[in-house]
């Protein structure tokens, strides 16, 4: 086997070491921090209800057993 003189030279080794150091120094860091103020969620919801009790009572009267429909 023939050894490569370029890869074994001192400037090449120093260059690879500096490149490795630069790549390690550029790794991103992730930090999780708690906010100072509480989280506020504003929900603007409009709820509309129609209660149809009168119609249901009329339908109950129509569908009784003695109404003659069945």
C-alpha positions as a Markdown table, in Angstrom:
| # | Residue | x | y | z |
|---|---|---|---|---|
| 1 | Unk | 0.0 | 0.0 | 0.0 |
| 2 | Unk | 1.2 | 3.4 | -0.8 |
| 3 | Unk | 0.6 | 6.2 | 1.7 |
| 4 | Unk | -0.6 | 9.5 | 0.5 |
| 5 | Unk | 1.9 | 12.2 | 1.4 |
| 6 | Unk | -0.8 | 14.9 | 1.0 |
| 7 | Unk | -3.0 | 13.5 | 3.7 |
| 8 | Unk | -0.1 | 12.9 | 6.1 |
| 9 | Unk | 1.3 | 16.4 | 5.9 |
| 10 | Unk | 1.1 | 18.6 | 8.9 |
| 11 | Unk | -0.7 | 21.6 | 7.2 |
| 12 | Unk | -3.4 | 19.2 | 5.9 |
| 13 | Unk | -3.9 | 17.7 | 9.3 |
| 14 | Unk | -4.1 | 21.2 | 10.9 |
| 15 | Unk | -6.6 | 22.2 | 8.1 |
| 16 | Unk | -8.8 | 19.2 | 8.8 |
| 17 | Unk | -8.7 | 19.9 | 12.6 |
| 18 | Unk | -9.7 | 23.6 | 12.0 |
| 19 | Unk | -12.5 | 22.5 | 9.7 |
| 20 | Unk | -13.8 | 20.0 | 12.2 |
| 21 | Unk | -13.6 | 22.7 | 15.0 |
| 22 | Unk | -15.5 | 25.2 | 12.7 |
| 23 | Unk | -18.2 | 22.6 | 12.0 |
| 24 | Unk | -18.7 | 21.8 | 15.7 |
| 25 | Unk | -18.8 | 25.5 | 16.6 |
| 26 | Unk | -21.6 | 26.2 | 14.2 |
| 27 | Unk | -24.1 | 23.7 | 15.6 |
| 28 | Unk | -27.4 | 25.3 | 16.6 |
| 29 | Unk | -28.6 | 25.4 | 20.2 |
| 30 | Unk | -32.2 | 25.1 | 21.2 |
| 31 | Unk | -33.4 | 26.8 | 24.3 |
| 32 | Unk | -36.8 | 26.4 | 26.0 |
| 33 | Unk | -37.8 | 29.4 | 28.0 |
| 34 | Unk | -40.9 | 30.1 | 30.1 |
| 35 | Unk | -42.7 | 33.3 | 29.2 |
| 36 | Unk | -42.9 | 36.1 | 31.8 |
| 37 | Unk | -46.6 | 36.7 | 31.2 |
| 38 | Unk | -49.3 | 34.1 | 31.1 |
| 39 | Unk | -50.6 | 32.9 | 27.8 |
| 40 | Unk | -53.9 | 34.5 | 26.9 |
| 41 | Unk | -56.3 | 33.0 | 24.4 |
| 42 | Unk | -59.1 | 35.2 | 23.2 |
| 43 | Unk | -62.1 | 33.2 | 21.8 |
| 44 | Unk | -64.7 | 35.3 | 20.2 |
| 45 | Unk | -67.6 | 32.9 | 19.9 |
| 46 | Unk | -71.2 | 33.7 | 19.1 |
| 47 | Unk | -73.6 | 31.0 | 20.2 |
| 48 | Unk | -77.2 | 31.2 | 19.1 |
| 49 | Unk | -79.8 | 28.7 | 20.3 |
| 50 | Unk | -83.4 | 28.4 | 19.2 |
| 51 | Unk | -85.5 | 26.4 | 21.6 |
| 52 | Unk | -88.5 | 24.8 | 19.9 |
| 53 | Unk | -90.4 | 23.4 | 22.8 |
| 54 | Unk | -93.8 | 24.4 | 21.4 |
| 55 | Unk | -93.2 | 22.5 | 18.1 |
| 56 | Unk | -92.0 | 19.4 | 19.9 |
| 57 | Unk | -95.0 | 19.4 | 22.2 |
| 58 | Unk | -97.3 | 19.7 | 19.1 |
| 59 | Unk | -95.5 | 16.8 | 17.4 |
| 60 | Unk | -95.8 | 14.7 | 20.6 |
| 61 | Unk | -99.5 | 15.3 | 20.5 |
| 62 | Unk | -99.7 | 14.2 | 16.8 |
| 63 | Unk | -97.7 | 11.0 | 17.2 |
| 64 | Unk | -99.5 | 9.6 | 20.3 |
| 65 | Unk | -101.0 | 6.2 | 20.1 |
| 66 | Unk | -104.6 | 7.4 | 20.3 |
| 67 | Unk | -104.2 | 10.0 | 17.5 |
| 68 | Unk | -105.2 | 7.4 | 14.9 |
| 69 | Unk | -102.1 | 7.8 | 12.7 |
| 70 | Unk | -100.7 | 4.4 | 13.5 |
